[in-house]
Structure formats: C-alpha cells, structure tokens
Amino acid sequence: MVYGPPAMDKKITLSGFLITLAGAILFSTKAIFVKLAFRSTPVDAVTLLALRMLFSLPFYLVAAWMVSKKENKQELTTSDWLKVISLGILGYYLSSLFDFIGLQYVSAGLERLILFLYPTFAVLINTFFYKTKLNRVQIIALVLTYLGIGIAYYGELKLDTSNPKFFFGSFMIFLCAVTYSFYLVGTGRMVQKVGVTRYTAYAMLASTVGIFINFLVTHQVGTIPFTAELTWYAIALAIVATVLPSFMMSNGMKSIGSNNVSIITSIGPVSTIIQAHFFLGEQIIMAQVFGTALVIIGVVLIGWQSKYAGEN
C-alpha cells in the first residue's frame, strides 16, 4: 500500500513474495507467544515487552554496526534522525505496548483482526493529511473492512461476556492499529531513503530505548519472574516474532513495493486464528470466519486500488 504520495509500484518476484509471506506468518505468531506467556507465567505486559526487546537488542546492534561500516551509505540529516527515532518509538514502542496490554483481555484471533485495520487507517491518514480523495472502490473496501470487524467482534463478544475488561482490551488493540498505521505511513516514505537494514535497525533501537525507560520507571529488575518457561517465550518473541519478520517485511517492502506487501500480509489474521485454535484452544466461530473474510477482501481491495492509483 502506498503510504504517502503515490510511487511507482514494483513487480512481484518469487523471492519477494516468499519472504513477505514468511514474514507475515512469523509476525502472526506474536499474539500466540504473548498469550502463552500470560497464561503460563505471572509476567505483566511491560515486563514481557521489555524482555522481548532485550533479547532482540543484540541483533539490531549488529545490524546497525554492519550498516555503519559501509562506505557508500547516504548520510542522515538531523531531520532524518528525528523521523526514524519518532517512527521507531511510535511503531514498536507505543503500538507494541498497547498490543501487549490488550492481549491480556482479548483473544489472539480478535487481536489480529482489530490490528488488521491499519491499512484502512493508512488510507484515512492519506486522505486527511495528504488531501487525497477516496474513490468508490476505496469506500466500498472501507465499508467491507469495518463491517467484517463488527461481525467478528459481535461473535467474540457473545463468547467472552464474562471478561470485565474486554472493551478496554479491544480499545488498546485499536490504539495499537492506529499508531502502527502512522508508523507504516512513515516507513513507506523513509525506507527508500534510509535503506532497509539501517532503517529497521535504527527504528527498533529507538523503540528499545523507549521500552527500557518505561520498564525502569515503573518496575524493578528484581521483580522480573525469571523462569525457564518465560525465558523461552521471550526468546521466541524476540527472534521468531520480531527480529526475523521485521527484516523480512522491510525487505519485502523494498523489493516488491508496499502495495503488494499489504495484499500478501492479508494472510496474517487467518494464520493467527488457525494458530490460536491449535495452540490456545480458541474457538473458531462462523461470525469470526465471515468477518475475517470481509476484512481480507476490504484490505485486498485497498491494496489493489492503491496500486493502480500509483500508476496514474
């Protein structure tokens, strides 16, 4: 999806398709690992998020160091640095914090569906900030997407009426989708200039600093409930659900274009719902299936329409 002024779209290559698909599936494991950690250990959202970034940190430090050794890299201006740092804090600190908090109170399948509203938010951001006009296809796509979320949400509500913080958790996931959409709008504009590896590494390092500060202000290191189980979940979150997919998705955005990436990542909600059923025992209901289908159709329409809008 074009997050910002229209740009020439790129053709889908087999390697670009596969790396984007794999990245989307790996990203969808995040909710599974988080729910398993909350279920099996006494960890809270901020601590789990801090552990996730702690184990991710060495990989991004190495990536940043390797990029810094290249002689032909473009120098970043002060404005570029501020944008990268701001986007990192917005996209992987605030959005992750909202997401982890919300996952304490809603199912993994519903979390992925609500979070998957971010492409529609990106369209609305472009409409209000870049003064682009919504055409008929985009309006239809938006209606289908929000209708699908409404249907899935209603079905989930009937299953989870005993949870007193269900609406609070849903709102946190909604905030995650909003902040993440702003991150992607900025990413689509910055990654071509900064470079895939350098942008991903610097943005993640900025978010890590924010997360660590949050943890140190609100917690004490000695309160971390270190167990072998929690350590393995944190490592899985760091490597499987964070480091690998973050580089994969950034690489996919550069190699096949953000329009094609947004369409391919439609597999995310389906992947999460299937994994949640097998690993968390979450029910798959018809309202969820129907709502998910509408959401995916809406997102694909938005990505397809954005692709052809970029050619005009």
Order of alpha helices (4+ residues) and beta strands (2+ residues): alpha-alpha-alpha-alpha-alpha-alpha-alpha-alpha-alpha-alpha-alpha-alpha-alpha-alpha-alpha
